[in-house]
């Protein structure tokens, strides 16, 4: 059970809205800690080792956020004046405050893909020629699941083909795996299998897995050693971080088993919205815990206000698109409350 108040709204804005469970709070209170900057926090070390094993990499690093984890990875893989390639709505490009340029002096070449995953041919066509007029193509970033594409999933084979295309041109590959465990559960495969072909990957502990804070970044031992230096430079080195890492261990251990229920509820929500005259939703595109709802003829502000009045919170994901994200703290009753509110919405003419 979580500590969410009984009268709280059904919060679909993000899967970051989960409250820590009683078990997490107890583990945090009782955590054995040390100074992690000195490498002396045993709970952080345990979390990093467990994360590396789950992700199938030599080593892992605990960071305060998924954004920092992505940006540390980019900083290690790229140099000032280099270029990375990613889909145009990728979180690293769309939602991370221009940090690729600001922190690493790296520029971005974007590709267009309806489901968030470009083809190997698109990647190869984006590679710059070896010419001093051009930046050097250094890194391919993939995002699995893909947030802005609606939580869409790519298989290990698809990621492997993209990685092979990048490596043919000397590029490294990073996976933004904020919701990687959602992809693994949806596909019925180990998370490590989905990132076996990439050089580095993140895993967010504070989204669907339910921890209050923190993300992991994993790769080779040499990569993680360099990432540890970059984390320090970016201000992300923490001291007695075992206090929060203790909750991360529970999230990593217990969180994956809860994700299938989130996916089922997302499908139920999407199916319940089909046929409403003011919205468009694709049940086929609802592969994990995110439901994207287009409102071509209604005012999204009026809809959000109506939902809030009925105890439901959602978020905009575009000028005429709303995003509903399922997570541990939205139960069946929350889904029904959302559907009831949506059915009672009457857009102004």
N, C-alpha and C positions, 0 to 999 in steps of 0.2 A: 504494500500500500504506500501511496505517496502522501505528502502533507498538503495536497491541494485542497482548499476550502470547498465544502459541499456546495456552496452557492456560487462558486466561481463560474465564469462563462466557459463555454466549450471553445477552446482556443486552437484554431486551425492555422494561425499565422505562420508557425514554424515548428519543427520537431525539436527546436532548441528550448521550447517552453516547458519541458518536463521539470518537475520538482524532484529533488533527491529523495530516495526512499528512506524509510526508517533504518534499514540495514546499511545504507550508504552513510547516513548521519552517524550511526554508531561506529562504523569503521573509521570515519574521519576523526571522530573524537578519540579513538583508541590507537590511531596510527603511530607506528614507530617511525621517527623522523631523524634526519640529519641535514647537513648543509649540502644540497644537491649541486651547487656550483663547485664544491670540492669533491663531488662524486660520492658523497657519504650518506645519501638518503636511501635507506634500504627499501622503502616502499616504492620509491620512484624506480630504483633499479629493478625491482620485481616486475613492475608494470612494463618497463621497457623490454625486459626479456620476454615476458608473456606476449607483448605486442609483436615483437620480432618473430616469434614462433607462429602466431596466428597468421601473419602476413608472409611468412616464408622467406624472410630476409635475414641477413647476418646480424643486423643490429637495428635498434630503434631509438628514437629520441622523443622525450615528452616535452610538449610546448603548450603555451597558454591557449592558443587558438588555431583553427584550421587555416585562417588567412596567414598567420605567421609561419605555419608549417609549409604552406605552398611557397611563400616568398623566400623562405630560407632555402628550399629546394632549388628554386630558380636562381638564387644568388650563387649557389654552389655549382650548378650546371653551366651557368652563362657568365660572360664577361661584358663589361661596358662596351657598347657598340654591336653586340651580338643581337640575334633575332630568334624569337621563339614562334612556333606555329600552334594555333589552337582554334577550336570552333568559336564563332563570333560571340556566342552567349556564355562562354566558359566563365566560371566564377573568378578565376585568376585575373581575367581581363575586365569583367563586367562589374564585379562587386568588391574589389580589393583596393579601392582608393588610388588607383594609378601607381601602386607600389612597384610594379615591374620596372617602370621607368624611374620612379623616384628613388628606389633603394638599390637597383642593380644596373641602371643605365641601359637596360635591354629594351628593344622595341618588339612589337607584336605584329605578326601577319595572321589575319583571321580567315577562316574558311567557313562556308555556309553548308549546313547539314540539317535537314528537317528534324531528325531525331537526336541531334547533338553529336553524332559520330561521323566524321568525314570518311571518305574512301581512301585506301592506300594511294590510288592515282592522284587524288587531290593533294595528298601530302607530298608526293614526289613532285608534282607540278609547282608546289609552293617553294621548293628548295631553291635558294639563290645560286646563281652561277659563281664559280670561283673567280671573282673579279673585284679589284679594289674599290670599284664604284659602289659595291653592294655590302650590306651587313652579312655576317656569317650566320648561316642557319645552324643553330646549336641544339635546339630542344623542341620536342613535340610534347604538348600537354594534352592529355585526355582526361575526361571527367566521367566517373562511373559510380553511381548513377549520375545522369545529367540533370541538374536542377531545373534550369530554365526550359529544357525540353519536356519537362513534366515528370522527372524521375525515371527517364528511359534507361534501359540496361543494355550493355554490350557484353557479349560472351567472351570467354578467354580466347577463342579462335579469332574473333574479330579484333580484339586488342592485340593479339599476337601478330596479325597481318599488318596492322598499323605500325607496330614497333619494328617489324622487319623492314617496312618501307623507309622508316626514318633511319634505321641503322645502315641501310645501303648507302646513305649519304652522310654517314659519320655523325648523326644526331643522337643525343640521349633522349630518353623517354621518361616523363614523369606522369603519374596518375594522381589526379585530385580525387582521392577516395573518401571524401567526407561522408558519403553514404554507401561506401563500398560493401558494408555488411548487408545492406538492403539488396544490393545486386546479387550477392552470394546466396541469400535466402531465396530470392525470386528465381534464380537459376538452379538452385539445389546443388551448389558446388562449394568447396572450401574457398574462403576469401583469397588464400594464397594462390590458388589456381588462376584467379582473375588478374593477378598482378605478377605472375611468374615471368612475363616477358618484359616488364618495365624495369628501369634502373632505380626508381624511387617511387614511393607511394605514401599518401597520408591516410589516416583513418580518424574520423572525428568521434570522440567519446561522448560528446555533449549534445548530439542530435538524437537519432532514434535509440541509441544505446542507453541514453538516459543519465549520464554523468552530469554534474553541474558545470564542469569546466574541463577543457583540455583536449588536445589532439596528439596523435602519434605521427611521426615521420620515420619511415623505414627504408633501408637500402643496404648497400655493402658496408662493412666496417669502416673502410676509408671514407666513404660518402658521409656516414654519420659522424665521424670525427670532424670532418670539415663543417658539417651542419651544426655541430655543437659550438664551434667557433663563431659561426654566423649568428646563431641564436644569441650568444653573448653580445655581439656587436649590435644586434637589433633590440637589445634590452629585454630579451625573453628569458634570461637565466633566472631561476627562482631558487629560493633558499630552502626552507623546510616544506618543500612541495609535496611531501608524502601525505600531508593532510588532505589534499585534493586527489592525489594519485590513488589513495585508498578507495575512493568512490569510483575512480576510473577502472580499477581492477574488478570491482563488482559489475560495472557496466560491460566490460569486456567478457566477463564470465557468464553473466546472466542475460544481458541485453539481447543477443542474437535470437534467442528462443522466442522472444516476444514480437519480433518484427513481422512474422507471417500474419498475425492478427491485425497489425496495422495495414498490411497490404489488402487483406480481406475487407476491412472497413472502408478503405479507399475505393475499392471496386463497388462496394455497396452504395457509397455516396455517389460515385459517378453514374451508376445505373439508375439511381433515384432521381438524378437531375436530367437524365435523357428525356426529351419530350417537353420540358418546360419551354414556353414560347419565346422567352427572352434570352435564353442562353444556348451555347453550343459546348458539348463536352464529348470527348472520345473515350469510350470504355477500353478500346484496344490500346490506346496510348497510356492508359493508367496501369503501368506495369509494376509499380511499387507503392509507395505511401503518399504520392503527390497527385492531386487532381487539379488540372488546369481548366478553368471555366472562362470561355469567351462570352462577352456580353455586347454584341454588336449594336443592339438597338436600345440598350438601357444605360443609364448613368451609373458608372461604378461607385461613385461617391454615395448616391442614394441607396444603392444596394448594400454597401458596407454599413451605412447608418441604420438601415432596416435590420440587418443581421445583428448589429450591436444591441439594438433595442430588444431583440429576442434572445439575448444571451449567447450570441455566437460571434467570434472574432475571426476575420480572414484578412488577407493582405493582397495588395495589387501586385501584379507581375507584368504590367504593361499598361498602355493607355486604356485598353478595353479588355483586360484579362485579369482574373483573380486567381489566386493560388490557395488551395486548401491542403494542409499537410497533416496527415494522421500520425499519431504517436501514442505512447503508453498512457498519457493522461487524458486522452479522448476515447471514451468507451462507446458502447453501442447506443447508450442514451444520448450521448453527444452527437452522434451521427444522425439520430432521429430528430433531435432538436434542430440541427442544421437543415435537414430536409424539410421539416415543417416550416421553418422560417423562410426558406427559399420558395416553397409552394405558395406562401401567403404574400409574396412580394408582387406588387403590381406596378410595373414601371410607368412613369408618366408619359403621356403621348408627346 
